[in-house]
């Protein structure tokens, strides 16, 4: 194979580990003696420590994150194909990979399972599972947890049969997941575009603003066409995909179908009273009444997906 086998996958992980240790130590040295602010409960803002790093260290962190994201699909698919690794093992692996990303950004990654609420034997409801990385963490502390996440990932990879990695590699190549690396904190917006309809531009700006609030750079087809990039390639490389199915535009449905063929999740929304084509009828596609409703719903969705919180919400 021209791709990664298990031996090279382990070498990649060891390389990430070595670079990571160097990064956290340099970050700790840089922040040594620095003061920081916290809320009355002692919680530090997510970007408090990250913003104190110089551009060189930030660039190094983002480069390492890109390497993690590029091999994450192969690790996850290999684990999925390994019969003696349970669904719980796969979920733990996913949290470890997500944790790596958060800790390189000097934010603390947390996750929790569902909780049933009781009152004297009566079930009051269920608190859903969730995750968050909305709290800053010192580089020295991040290094310790980074080591734990790395160990959990490498332990899984070492358990996987080399042949299983080859099969996983082929599966990924077939679906196109590995043709291009994922660009962190990027989003591609798929929607009806018509310069004669001002309301569509308002929808676009609302969506884009929501992503911007989470530090995610978002654009749509008319943005990327000027840069000479191909829409399909942007769909492959964007971390987040959003589709507004209002107007039932054929090109939007095609792009959503292309994304689904790559096994990529798409955030779907539509304006109230808009019907769905039968091929997407089984997908979750909430309706929104107006721009304010869309903004509130999309912010809640992004909070759930990213584990981040924005400081101000309408």
Buried (B, 14 or more C-beta within 10 A) or exposed (E): EEBBBBEEBBEBBEEBBEBBBEBBEBBBEBBEEEEEEEEEEEEBBBBBBBEBBEEEBBEBBBEBBEBBBBBBBBBBBBBBBBEEBEEEBBBBBBBBBBBBBBBBBBBBBBBEEEEEEEEEEEEEEEEEEEBBBBBBBBBBBBBEBBBEBBEBBBEBBEBBBEEBBBEBBEBBBEBBBBEBEBBBBBBBBBBBBEEEEEEBEEBBEBBBBBBEBBBBBBBBBEBBEEEEBEBBEBBBBBBBBBBBBBBBBEEBBEBBEBBBEBEBEBBBBBBEEBEBEEEBEEBEBBBBEEBEBBBBBBBEBBBEBBBBBBEEEE
